[in-house]
Amino acid sequence: MSLRQVLASPSWAEHVRLLAGAAGLDRPLATVQATLDASHDPVPDELVVVVRPVAGIDWQIDALLRRCADAGATGVLLPGTEPLAASRLLADRLAVPLLTTGASPLDLVVEARLLLAAPELARADLLLATHRALGDRPRPPEDVVAVLRRLLRSPVAVLDDRGAPLAGDLAETGSVRLGEPVPQRIDLDGGVLLAHPVLLQRPALWLTAELRGTEAARADVVPPALAVAAGVLQRWLLANRLELERDARSRTALLGDLLRLDSEPGADLRRRVADAGWRLGGWHVGLHIGVSAAVDTVARTQEVVRALGAEDVEAVVVEHGDGWTGWVTFDQEPTAERVRSLASRLQAAHRALRLGAHMGVGRPHPRPDGLAATVAEASDASRLAATRPETGHFLHVDQLGMAQLLLEWTRTDTFEPAARALVAPLKDAPGDLVRTLASYLDAESSIAETATVLGVHRNTVAARIARIEQLLGVDLSRPDERLALHLASRAVILAGP
């Protein structure tokens, strides 16, 4: 054990102060010896604890520091003594730690000797303290972080799979990159980061502690306490997840009943809507956010709500289909300017989500039946947005025009097989020719704009277009062939593999 590890123990950390000689904190420590004055002859790896004050006779302190350096002793602890600056400079030059305390030196001697006799004692003490502080019931992340921060006297945080804090905070947040969900130790500049997984599946959650200064010496003491706290947090997360899924199923079922309405809602449905805090009156503007199947929509719902709230959008958000369906309700029919403002704020929220999402926005419609209409429009716009990187994967129905009508046609059972057959020669050719064709026709045959959208060189686009015309045997300057291929490529991309 080193002197640095002893200094990190609770009593020593609270009552002992390092005056000088920090370079020697990692010296090995084998014994702790109490002495009445500064005349003691030290032995190797010994910490000398002077019981009586020696203020006013600093030459004795200087002599003791020199004897410690000659003997290879670990350091000197003085009771309530502030030696002269010369003595502190001497301790720095000899690399002999010089400590002081206002507490009882003999109590500190007892604790240090216990640590030396039973190195596991500090780990066991912290483990028991963590058990007592957290108890048996599940605790939310904020509570767990607060308890550990107090026990460890260090920053503690719960991090998501991107290293962003869900509760607490770390100085190294943003630069932390955790790999496989197993306990990890990461060396920092001047400290140590300890991380214990809370959820083992992807995406993982992590309980982390950042130990710096003397606390870094406890890096081998803290992990069992982190494991206990992670178990408490895991039980809370699992219980909370069950509640979230139950609420999500209830909201999704209620939305489904509203979207299937073909007449005025009955009393039971109106009561359920009121219980959910939703409004059926007024004018509704629907939105739909689509994501890949890998995204946990239940766990991410609050993230979506926060992103909308950050743009001052008060929307109902429901887990639905391939993502989230929502709507904003106005008391009166909104003006075109208010609708454009809403669409702009929704687009800003969409950019902030970073979920690989595509968003569509419907037009204003009144009453309960209008809610179903605007949600349907938003869903159509979202499907189109998924294939429109040039719009940032965001579309408002007012931007679609004729494309919305064509979308309905391309979703029929007869058109999709014909579309696949039409572009089949491009499927196995290199260069993602189907998407190149769609982007080229979206850009009204502009080679430069297509190259910008796809992130490739103009010559690459030109070569691909020539290859497409050759494989399909078409002339893309002819309007009828352009229209057929534009619809076919969009339908194939929209339908997926």
N, C-alpha and C positions, 0 to 999 in steps of 0.2 A: 504494500500500500504506500502511496505517496502522501506528502503533506497537503497537496492540492485536494486529494480525496477527503482527507479529514476536514479541511476547511469547508468543504461542500456539505458536510453533515449539518442537520438543522440547528443544533445549539451553537456549534462553532460558526456557522454562517451568520447567525444572528448576533453573536456577542464578541467575535474576534475580528480585528481589523489588521490588515497588512500595511505596515509602515514602509518597508523597504525590502530589497533582496528578492524581488519577484522572480528573477531568473532561476532561483533554486527551489521553486515550489514543487518541481517534479522529482526532487531527491527522494530516494527510498526512505521509508520511516519504519523502524523496527521496534523502538521503545520510546516511552514518554516518561521523563524523569522530573519529579518535583524537587525543588531546592529552595532553601530559605533565603539565599542571597545569590549574588553574581559570582561567587568564588568557586562554583562547581567546576569539576574537570569532566568535560563531556566525553562520550565514547562514540564510535561510528554509528551512523543512522539513528541518532538519538535526538528527540526534541526536548530541549531544556525549558522547563516551566518554572520561572522565578515566582515564589509565592508572595514575598514581601516587596513593597515598592522600593526602588533604588534611585529615585529622582535626586538630582543634585550631585551625584557621584558618577557622571557619565563615563569617566575613564574606566570604571569597572565593567560597564556595558561593552565598551570598546575591547577591553581585554577578553571578555567572554566571547565576543564575536570572533576574535582572532583564534582563541582556543578551539572554537567550534569548526572554523575553517581548517585548522591544522589537523584536527581529529577526524574530519569527515562527518561531523554531526549534521543533523537535518535543519535545525533552526532554533530560535529563541523566542519565548513568549514572556512578555512583561506585564504585570498587573497595573493598570491605570497609569502607565508611565509614558510620557512623551519625551524621548531622549532628544538631545541636541541634533541639529542638522548634520553635524560632523559624523555622529554615530550612524545616522541613516545613510549618509554617503558611503561610509565604510561598509555597511551591510550590503549595499548595492555593488560595491567593488569586489567584495568577497563572495557575492552570490549566496549569502546566508540569509534566509528569510527572517525578518525582525517583525514580530507580531505584538499587539497589545490588546487588552481586554478590560472591560469594566465589570465583568462578572466574576464569580468565585473561580480562581484558577484550579482549585482542587476538584470542583465539579467537572470542569473541562478535562482534567487529567483522567477522571474516571470514565467519561464518555469515550475519550480517545483510546484508552486501554481496552475498553469493551470492543470497539471497532477493530482494533488490531487482533484481539483474541478470537473474535467471531466476525469475519468480514461480511458474512451474509446477514448480519444483524440490521444494517442500514436498509438493505433490500426488503427484509421482512417487516421492519417498522413502517416503511413507506407503503408496502402492500396492505398492511392492516389499517393504516390511516386512510388509504383510498377506499377500502371496503366500508369502513365506518362512515366516511363522509358521503359516499354515494348511496349506501343502503342497498336494499334488495329490489326496489321498484324501478321500472324504466325511468330514465331521466332525459329530458330534451337536450339537444346539443349545447345550448347556451349554459345550462346548469353544469353539464359535464366539464365544459371548458373552464368555467369559473372555479370549480372545485380543484381541478388539476393545476390551474394557474396559481392558486393559493398554496397548494402543497409543494409544487415544484419551484415556486418563485421564478418562473420562466414563462415566456410566451407559449400559448397552446392554441391550436386551431383544428377545426374539422375541415378538410380539403376535399373538393370534388375531383373527378377524373382529370380535370384540366389544371389542377393545382390552385384553383381559386377558393378562397375561404367561404364556407357556409356558416361558420360561427367562429368567433375569435379572430386572431390575426397573427401573422409572423412577419419579421423583418425581411425574410427571404421570399415572401409571397411573390409569385410571378416567375421566379427563377427555379422553383422546385419542380423537378420532373421525376415522378415515381413510376416504377415499372410494374413488375408482377406483384399481385396482391399478397405479399408476404412481409413480415416485419423487416424493416430496413434501417440502416444507420448511414447517414450521409455526412461526410466531413465538410464543414463550412470554414470560411476564413475566420478563425478565432472562435470556433464553436462546433457543435454537433447538432444535426437534426435527426430525431428519432421518429419513425413513422410506423404505425400499426394499422393494418387494414380493418375497417369496420364491416364493409360488405365485400365478399370475395368475388361475386360475379361482376362482369363488366356492365356498366361503368362502376369502378370501385370507389369507395369512400375511405378516407384516411383520417386517423386521429394522430396528430403530430405535436411534438414538443421541441422547441428550439433552445438548447442549452448553451450558454456562453459564459465566459469568465471562469470563476471557480465552479459554477454549476456544471460545466462541461465534464468535470472529473466524475460526476455521478452518472455518466452515460451507461454504465453497466448496472446501475441500481434502478433506473427508471422503467425499463421495458416491462417488467411484470405489472407495474401499476398501470401502464398504458393498456396492457392486455385486459386487465380487469375493467377499466373505464370503457374500453371498446366494446366489451360484452354488454355492459349496461346500456350503452348507446345503441347497440345493435338491437336489443330487445325493444327499445323505444321506436326505432325506425321500422321494425317489422309490424309492431302494433299500429303505428301511424299509417303504414302502407295499407294494411287491411281496411282502416277507416277511409283512406283516400279512395281505394278501389270500390268500396261500398257506395260512397258518395258519387263517384264517377258513373257507376252503373245506373244509379238513380237518375242522375242528370241526363245521361244518354237516352234512357228509356223515355223520360219526359219529353226530350227534344224529338224523339221518334214519333211520339203521339201527336205532337204539334205539327210536324211536317206531313203527317198523313191526314190531317183534317180536310174534309170536303164540305164542312158546314161550320156554324158557330160552335165553339167548345161548350161542353156541358159543365154543370156545376162542379162535378168532381175534378175535372181537368183544370178548371179555373182555380179551384182551391189548391191543387198541387202546384200550379204556376205561382200563385201568391206565396205559398210556403217556400218556394225556391227563390223568391225575391225578384222574379221576372215580371216584365210588363208586356201585355198583349195590345194595349191601346197605343195610339200614336203612330209615328212613321219609323220603319225599321230599315237599316242599311246592313246587309249581311256581309260576313267575311268568312273565308275558309283558309286555313293554313295546313298545307300538306307536307308530310315528312316521310322519310324512308321507314320501312318496317323495323329497322334497328333502334329507332328512337322510342324510349319509354314515355308515352304520352301522359300517363297518369303522374309519373314523377316530375315531368317537366311543365305541368299545367301552370303552377305558380310562377315559373320563369316567364311564360307567355304573358300572364296577367301583369307581372311587374314591368315587362317591356312595353306593354300597351299603356300602363299607368304612367310610365316615365314620359310618354308623349301626350299625357292628358286625355287619354281615350278611355272612357268608362264603358266597357263592353261586357256582355255576358260571354263567357268562354266555356265550351263543353267539349269533352273528348268525344270525337265522332269520326267514323270512317278511318281515313289514313292520316288523321291529325286532329285538328280542332276546328269546330264550327262556332261562330259567334255572331253577335250583332250589336249595333248601337241604336238606341231608341231616341227619337226626337218627339217633343210634345206636338209640334206643328210640322207641316211639310217643310223640309229644309230647302233653302235656296241653293242654287247651283254653286255659289261661292262657298257655302258651308260644306257641301258635299266634297268639293275639291280640296278644301282645307282638311277635312277628315281623311280623305284618301292620301294626302301628303303625309299626315301624321302616322297613318297606318303603314305607309311605305318606310318611314323612318324606324318604326318599331320592328318591322320585318328585317331591316338591315342589321338591327342590333341583336337579333336572336341568335345568329351563328349556329343554326341547327341544320343547315342545308335545306331550308324550307322553301316552298313556293306558296305565294299568297294571291288570292283572288278576292275582289270586292264587288258586291252587287249594287244595284240602284235602289233608291228609296221606294218603299211600298208601304201602304197603310194596313192596319188591322191584322188579325191573326193569319188570314190567308195570305196577306202580303209578306209576312215573315217567311213562309214557305217559299214564296216566289223569289225573294231577294237572296235567301240562302242557296237556292238552286242556281241562281246566276253566279253567286260567289264560287260555288263548287265548280261550275263550268270554267270560270275564269282561272281558278287555281290549276285545273288540269292543263289549260293552255299555257299558263305561266311556267309550268314545269319544263316546257320545251322552249322557253324564251330566255336564254341567258342575256340576250341583248337588252332586255327590260329589267334585268336584275331579278328575274323569276317573280315579278310582281305585275299584276294586271288588274285594272279597273274595268268593269263591263263597258263603261262609256268609251273606253279606248278600243273596244273590239269591233264594233260595227258589224260588217258582213261576216267577219270571222266567227262570231258566235253562232250565226245561222249555219255556216258550213260545218262547225263542230258537231252539231246535232246530226247532220247527214253522215259525217265520217264515223260516227259511233254506231251505225246500224250494222246488223249481222251480215249484210251482203257486201258492204263496202270494205270492211277491214280485210277479209281474205283476198279480195281483188287488189287492194293496196299492197299487201305483202307480196303477191305474185308479181306485181308491176315492178317493184324495186328489188326483187329477189337476186338478180345478178350482182347487185352491189353488196350483198350481205357479207360474203367471205373475202371481198377484196380489201387490201390494206388501205388505211387512211380514213376510216370512219366516213365512208362516202355518203351514207344516208343522211347523217347530220350535216355534212358539208353541203349536200344538195338543198336541204331545208333552209340552212342559214343563207345560202346564195340566193335563193328565191325570195326569202324574207327581206334581203337587202336590195331587192330589185336589180339583181344581176351585177351588183357592184363588187368587183374583185377586192378592192381595198377595204371596204366595210366588212366583207366576209372574213378577210384575213384578220382584221382587228377583233371580231367576235370570237373567232376560233383560236386566236393567239398563235397564228402561223404566218409564214412569209407569203407575200402576194404570189410569187412564182409557184409556191406549193398549191395554193387555191386554184390557179390557172391550170396546172397539171391535173389536179383532181377533177375539175369540171370537164376537161377534155376526155379524161378516162371515163367519166360517167356517161357522156354522150356516146362514146364508143361502145361501152358495155350494154347500154340500153338501146342503142340504135336510134337515138332521138336527136332533134335539133332544138335546143333550148331557146332559140330565138322565136319559135312559133308559139303564139299565145295559148292555143288549146293544149299543146303538150306541156307547156309550163304549168298551166292550171292543174292538169291531171296529176303531174308529178309533185306539185306543191302540196296538194291535198293528200296524196298517197304517202309522201315522206312524213308529213305531220301526223297522219293517223298511225303509222308504224311506230314512230318515236313515242307517241302518246300511249299506245297500247303496251309498250315495253317489249322485252324479249319474247 
